[in-house]
Amino acid sequence: MNFRKILLFSGILIVAAILAALYLQYSKLSDKYIINKTEGTVTLQKQGNQEVPAKKYDEVKPGDVITTQNNSKADVIFKKSATSRLKGNTALEVDKDSPEGTPRTKLAKGAVLSDVNKKLTENLKAKTKVFSVQTPQVVAGVRGTSFLVKYVDELPECLVKSEYATKTAVLEGTVNVLVTKTSVEMDVTNGEKAVVCPNTGKPKLSPLSGEDKKELEEIAQISKLSFPDFASHSIADTLDALWCYVIYNISQNELGNILSAMDIYAVGHDGKVPDKFTNLQMTASEFKDTCGIPYLYKKLSPYKAEIRSAGPDREYFTKDDIVRVFSIRDDNQNDAVSK
């Protein structure tokens, strides 16, 4: 066997090993809750921590809250049970699994479209819910369906405005709607919707409107988990991470522009720090660190603020984070620290 054949064979073995390792990682994702896609401004709040920008393949655990701003959306995969899309102005908390081990969520506001895995129902008891979405008014539990749950401060089906109401619309399958206040429940099936208005204890059942059907069509656009996409993303992410470590090692001025802008602002406002980053006179790119990850800003008091860079690993709240506490009243507090 000549040198070229040995080199080619070795290359094939290396590629195969990399793909096998990636596939093992990919397989593990099927047992987790992960964010599979984000558009616009989407944040993830871990228990005990402040909100951070959400990104593809972030793991979501019980107690975590995903929030989308206006004209934004996020696709989330709940193990093998369901895929969901959070529409704009939505806040969804992941709850603890049910006793049967199926996902449960809490919708604080907004709208969630879901596509539930129908194959799983074959291995579950007749009344077991594969997936559920709870609002302050109802619990929508499903056994394999495509549906929408919306909890907003105004629904055309309700006479009372400016108070939150819940709509459950079903494209396919069956959703059991339970009103938590009165324990009244109702099954909603294909082509139907149930609306619970403020101060009512019973869902109002009616056919889907043209607008409802149009909104439900978006379910087909929810992104699924695919190995080619995961592999390409992982390889690109690894290369980006290596580049970031190099850049951080040669950069001597991380957070320098931010601190200078903070100083100018504080001098012009009697020593006070801004309520938000956007109050600083800076370009959009200057609100991101060397690797393009947005800085986190936290106002600690009228005269003190914390600025955090995710560091070379591009993950917030890890050991390599670069954190500075700014206060014009005490220059000693402007030293860099790692947390």
C-alpha positions, 0 to 999 in steps of 0.5 A: 500500500503506497503513501497516497492510499494510506493518507486517503484511508486515514482521512476517511477514518478521521471523517468517519470518526468525526461524523460518528461523534457528531451523530452521537451528540445528535442522538442525545438531543432527542432526549432534551428540550432544545431551541432549534431556530430563532429569528429576531430578538429571542431571549432565554432566562435560566433559573436564577440568572438574567435573560440572555440572547437565545441561540440555536441548540441551546438546551432548555430545562424546567423553570427556564423561560423563552421570550420573543419580542415583536416580529420575532419567533423561536422553534423549540423541540420537546424531546420526541414529543412535540415541536413548537413555534413561539410567535412574537411577544410570547413568553413560555416557561418549561414546566416539570415533566408529567408523571408519565414523563411527557413535556408540560409548558406554561404560556404567560402571554402570546401564542404557541403553535405545536405539532405533536408526534402522533406515533408516541400515543400508541405506547401511552395509556388512552387518557395520557397527554403527550404534551400540554400548554397551560395558561392562567385560565386553561390546560390544553392537553393533547394526544397527537395533534396540530394546534394553537394556544393563544393567551392575549389581552384581546380576542375578537371572540370576547366582548370584554377587551383589555383582559386576557383570554385563551383560544385553543384552535385545532388543525388536526387531532384532539385537544382536551381543554380544562378550565382550571377555575371551574374544572370544566373540560371539553374536547376540541377536534379537527376544525374547531376552536375553544375560547375562554373569555375573562370571567367565564368558566366554560369554553365557547366552542365554534368552527375555525375562522378563515383567519384561524386556518391561515394562522394554523398553516404556519405549523408546517413551517416549524423547523425539525431536527436534522442531522446534516443541519446539526453536523454543519452547524457543529463544525462551523461552531467549533471553527468559530470557537477556535477563532474566538480563542485566538482573537481574545488572546490578542485583543487587549481592549475588550469592553474598552469602548463600552466603558468609555461610552459609560464614562461619557454618559455618567459625566453628563448625567450627574454620575448616573448610569443609563437604564439600558445599553441603547441609551449610550451613543454607540454603533450597533456593532459596539454592543457586541464583543470580539466574537460578535456575542451581545454584551449583557448589561445590568443596572445595579443601582442609579450609579452602578452597572455591570457589563458582561462579555461571554468570553472566548467560549461564547457562553454566558455565566461561565468561568471565562466571562469578562465582567466589569462593574462600572461606577464613576463614583469609585474608580476602583470598581472598574477593574475586570473580574471573571465570574 
